[in-house]
Amino acid sequence: MKITLRQAQIFVGIVDTGSISAASERIHISQAAASMALKAFEDGLGQALFERHRKRLNITDYGIWLLPKARQLLELSQSIEQGPNGQLTGALMLGVSQTIGEHVIGGFNAEFLSKHPRVSLQLEVMNSDDVCERILNHRAHIGLIEGVINAPGINVEPWITDDLVVVTAPENPILNCEKVSQKELLQQAWLVRESGSGTRMVLERALGEAFEKLDIAHQVNHPETLIELCIQGQGLLCVSRRAAQHSLHSGRLCEVDTDLKLIRTFYVVTRSGEAQSHISRVYCENLQLAVGENRSHSEFIAIPNRYLIKVHHKSFI
């Protein structure tokens, strides 16, 4: 059979966007034309690429096998069109955890896009577990996470370190203690992230079995909400210093002096067993180069609105 670039483009587009309608919009054809091209592709291959379940399309095992090859085909086509001195072109889907998405990666992405203006980034913010799920399901090319993940099919590379702190409202009497013991920490109400959060993993590791004894007043999936609750005096909070720095500088929050080891590493995650696309390799190389330049990731410039970045926050129920 003859495989056309359009068929490969539609197939990859459906995987990336989650629907035929969204894929057709991305490549500027009608939904009917996209559906017909997908059917012709499947008929020619003699294999189903998606399982239809109500209004959802779930990629099949054959589709998973074909996907990296289709991406490579499209990348090669783009490379030929651009010539030997062509600009980096294409779409890159990023899955990032909360702290990284809100306080670290924005300025880096702005600089990356200023160097590669023909690249489109789609960034989704979620917890570390969900980022890895996106990578495994081919819904993200690169992930940036806050926790240590041991999952089959995932490559994990260290990126930068992050300092976490325990904070509280300034009127909390615990601030009168020179060094707060674990026993005293257990006597306080706590504000914590949801299971699967990298921030929570660090606190669980630091407290060990004592974590199960915490008096958890609120469990929330968004760090900014937890910071506001902490400012209101609702409990102690373990949070990235990056996320709390403005509240600490303004005096709305105060750092609690503890013996807890609250330093963590941010990681770059990709799917193992597959060759990375050229655009993914360049992005990952730039991530490591930024670290090598000893850049302050918390002081990167804001993202200019003219860049094509779609940011989605995953909701939790």
C-alpha positions, 0 to 999 in steps of 0.5 A: 500500500501507499502511505501518504504524509497526510495520513501519518499527519492525521494519525499523529494529530489524533494521538496528540490532540485526543480527537479527530475534530481537534486534529483536523483543526490543527492541520486545517482540513475538514473533520470529514476529510480527516475521518476518511483519511484515517479510515483509508489509512487503517484499511490500507494497513489492515489494522485498527489504529484506534478503538472507538469507545463512545466518543473516545478514541483509544490507541491500539497496540498496533497504533502504539507500535506505529506512532514513533515511526509515523513521527519520524516520517513527518520529522524527516519530511519537515527536514527535507522541506527546510533544507540543510540550514532550515529552522527548527519547526514543529509542535512539542507537547510538554507535561510538567508538575505544578511547581515547575509549570508555575515557577520554573519553566515559563522563562526557559520556554520563552527563551527557547521560543525566541531562538526557535520561533517556528516551534509551537509548545503545548504545556499541561500542568498536573502532578508528577504521576499524571505527567508520567502517565501522559508520557507512557500514553504518547500524550506528551513528548517530554515531562518535567517532574518533582518526584522520583518515579520508578515506572517501566517504559520511562527514562528519568534524567536529573535536571535541577534541585529545588529547596522546600521549606515548612511555612506558617502564618506569622502569628503561629506560636511555633515560631518562638521555638528555636528548632522545631522537633518532629514531636512539635510538628505532629502537634500542628495542623497541616496543609498537604498536596494530593497523593502523587504530588512530588512535593508530598513525596518529599514530605513523606520521605522526610517524616517517614512513618510519622507522616501517617500521624499528621493532622491533615486539615486540608488536602488540595492539589494546587500550591497557590490555594495551599499558600493562601490557606497557610496565610489564613492560619489554617496550618503548616505547609511544606512547599517549594521556596520558589512558590512561597518566596513572595509571601515570605518576602512580604512577611505574610508567611514565615519559615519554620526552623526544622531538621527535615531534609527537604531538598529534591531534584527536578527530573526530565522524563521521556519514553524509553525504547523510542528514538526522540524526535529532533525537536525533543532532543534539541529541547532536552539539550537546551534544558541541560545547557541552561543548568550548565550556564548556572542560570537562576531558573526562578528569575527567567523572564515571563512568557511573551504573549505572541508565542504560541503556547497553550497552557492547561491545568488538569482538574482534580476531583 
